């Protein structure tokens, strides 16, 4: 394996780990697009569906 091959493997691995980390972060912070009202607003107070339910 040459230096270029190793660099490509490292760059791709770091990119994959960054995407996985970002997805885990969004899941932990509850920013995944799911909410109680089903419109993807995360249950914000400006949501019309959320106002009707309350």
N, C-alpha and C positions, 0 to 999 in steps of 0.2 A: 504494500500500500504506500502510495506516495503522500507527500504532505498535502496535496490538493484534496485527495480522497478523505483524509482525516479531517481537514477543515470543513469539507462539505458535510460530513457525518456530524461533526460538532455543531455546526450552524443549524442543521435540520433538527437535531435533538433539542437544542436550546429553544427553537421556535415551537416545537411540540410541547415542551414543558411550559413555556410561557402561555400557550393557549389553554392547556389544562389548568394551570394556576389561575388564569383569569376566569375560567368557568367555575372553578371551585369558589373563588372569591365572590362572584355574583350569586352563587347558590347560598353561601353563608350569609351574605348581606341581604338576602331576599329580593334580589333585583332580577329575577329570572323571567319576569313577564306574567307570572300567575298572580291572581288576586281573588278576593272573595266574589267580586261582581263579574268576573270572567271577561272583562274588556282589556286587560293588560295594563291597567293604570296603577297596579299595586295598592289599590284601595285608597287612593288619594281623596282628599276632601273636595276636589273640584269635579269629581266624576259624577255624572248625572245618575247613573245606576246606583252608585253608593249612597247618594242623597235620598233616593226613593226607598232603599232598603232600611235606612235608619229612620 
